[in-house]
Amino acid sequence: MMKGWSVAALLVGFFGFLTLHASELPVGQVGVSPSIFEEVRLEGNELNKTMRFFNFKDKPVSVRVTVHNWTTDHNNRIELLSPDPQSLDQWIVVNPLRFTVPARKSHVVRFSIRPREEPSSGEHRAIIYFRAPLRIDF
């Protein structure tokens, strides 16, 4: 029975939102809230959370969501790891995995943590990437 284990450092990242337009700086202009979930506690067999993806641009943004197991290297940079049965990335279900956010709007993204087996004690981490196609226009 899974009671009271914690999921530390569920980090929500946004990556790959690079659109360069000579006439349209600054770039980026997207956001995720909340951007980090720390010390999430699973009571029972499932945990459900929501995030909101914001598009502050004047154009729609198409987004693809991926989830990864991770750690940090000796320089404190994120290093993606291969999944294993005890890695949190294998227990996260994100909905939707692809979506388009109209200009100056936001979109709700839901995720659930559903362990497939009894979690081992200790820290379990995952990072959720929101990716958009790289586009460079000059």
C-alpha positions as CSV (number, residue, x, y, z in Angstrom):
1,M,0.0,0.0,0.0
2,M,1.4,3.4,-1.0
3,K,0.9,5.9,1.8
4,G,2.7,9.2,2.3
5,W,5.8,8.8,0.2
6,S,7.0,12.0,-1.3
7,V,8.0,13.0,-4.8
8,A,10.7,15.6,-4.5
9,A,11.7,18.1,-7.2
10,L,9.1,17.5,-9.8
11,L,10.5,20.1,-12.1
12,V,8.5,21.6,-14.9
13,G,10.7,23.1,-17.5
14,F,10.0,24.9,-20.6
15,F,12.6,24.2,-23.3
16,G,12.9,24.9,-27.0
17,F,10.8,28.0,-27.2
18,L,13.1,29.8,-29.4
19,T,11.6,31.9,-32.1
20,L,13.9,34.5,-33.6
21,H,12.4,37.4,-35.5
22,A,14.5,40.4,-36.3
23,S,11.5,42.6,-35.8
24,E,10.0,40.7,-32.8
25,L,12.3,40.8,-29.8
26,P,12.4,39.7,-27.0
27,V,12.1,36.0,-27.7
28,G,10.5,33.5,-25.5
29,Q,7.3,35.1,-24.4
30,V,5.8,31.9,-23.0
31,G,5.4,30.7,-19.4
32,V,4.3,27.8,-17.2
33,S,2.7,28.2,-13.8
34,P,3.5,26.8,-11.4
35,S,7.0,26.2,-12.7
36,I,8.0,23.7,-10.0
37,F,6.4,21.2,-7.7
38,E,8.5,20.2,-4.7
39,E,7.8,17.7,-1.9
40,V,4.6,16.4,-3.5
41,R,3.1,13.8,-1.3
42,L,1.1,10.9,-2.7
43,E,-1.6,9.8,-0.4
44,G,-3.2,6.6,-1.8
45,N,-2.6,5.4,-5.4
46,E,-2.8,8.6,-7.4
47,L,-2.1,12.3,-7.4
48,N,-3.6,14.8,-9.8
49,K,-2.2,18.3,-10.5
50,T,-2.7,21.1,-13.1
51,M,-0.4,23.6,-14.7
52,R,-1.2,26.5,-17.0
53,F,0.9,27.2,-20.1
54,F,0.8,30.9,-21.2
55,N,1.4,32.3,-24.7
56,F,2.2,36.0,-24.5
57,K,3.1,36.2,-28.2
58,D,1.0,37.7,-31.0
59,K,1.0,34.3,-32.8
60,P,-0.2,30.8,-31.8
61,V,2.3,28.4,-30.3
62,S,2.1,24.6,-30.9
63,V,3.5,22.6,-28.0
64,R,4.6,19.0,-27.4
65,V,5.0,17.7,-23.9
66,T,7.6,15.1,-22.8
67,V,8.5,13.7,-19.4
68,H,12.0,12.5,-18.4
69,N,13.9,11.0,-15.5
70,W,16.8,13.3,-14.5
71,T,19.6,14.2,-12.1
72,T,22.3,16.9,-12.0
73,D,25.9,16.4,-13.1
74,H,29.0,17.6,-11.3
75,N,28.4,21.1,-12.7
76,N,24.9,21.2,-11.4
77,R,23.4,20.9,-14.9
78,I,20.4,18.7,-15.7
79,E,21.3,15.3,-17.0
80,L,18.5,13.2,-18.5
81,L,18.6,9.5,-17.4
82,S,17.1,6.4,-18.9
83,P,13.8,5.4,-17.4
84,D,13.5,2.5,-15.0
85,P,10.5,0.9,-13.2
86,Q,11.1,3.1,-10.1
87,S,11.6,6.4,-12.0
88,L,8.9,9.0,-11.6
89,D,8.7,9.7,-15.3
90,Q,7.2,6.2,-15.8
91,W,4.4,7.0,-13.4
92,I,3.3,10.4,-14.8
93,V,0.4,10.7,-17.3
94,V,0.1,14.1,-18.9
95,N,-2.9,15.4,-20.8
96,P,-2.7,16.7,-23.4
97,L,0.7,15.8,-24.9
98,R,0.2,18.1,-27.9
99,F,-1.7,21.4,-28.1
100,T,-1.8,24.8,-29.7
101,V,-2.2,27.9,-27.6
102,P,-3.7,30.9,-29.4
103,A,-2.0,34.3,-29.3
104,R,-2.2,35.9,-25.8
105,K,-4.1,33.0,-24.3
106,S,-3.3,30.1,-21.9
107,H,-4.0,26.4,-21.8
108,V,-4.5,24.0,-18.8
109,V,-2.3,20.9,-18.8
110,R,-3.1,18.2,-16.3
111,F,-0.9,15.4,-15.0
112,S,-1.4,12.5,-12.7
113,I,1.1,10.4,-10.8
114,R,0.1,6.8,-10.9
115,P,2.8,4.4,-9.6
116,R,2.8,1.0,-11.3
117,E,4.5,-0.6,-8.3
118,E,5.3,0.2,-4.7
119,P,7.7,3.2,-4.7
120,S,11.1,2.6,-3.1
121,S,12.0,5.0,-0.3
122,G,13.9,8.1,-1.2
123,E,13.6,10.8,-3.8
124,H,11.8,10.3,-7.1
125,R,12.3,13.0,-9.8
126,A,10.8,13.9,-13.2
127,I,11.1,16.9,-15.5
128,I,8.3,17.9,-17.8
129,Y,9.4,19.7,-20.9
130,F,7.2,21.9,-23.0
131,R,8.7,22.0,-26.5
132,A,7.9,24.1,-29.5
133,P,9.5,23.8,-32.9
134,L,12.6,25.8,-33.4
135,R,11.9,28.5,-35.9
136,I,14.4,31.1,-37.1
137,D,13.0,33.9,-39.4
138,F,15.1,36.8,-40.6
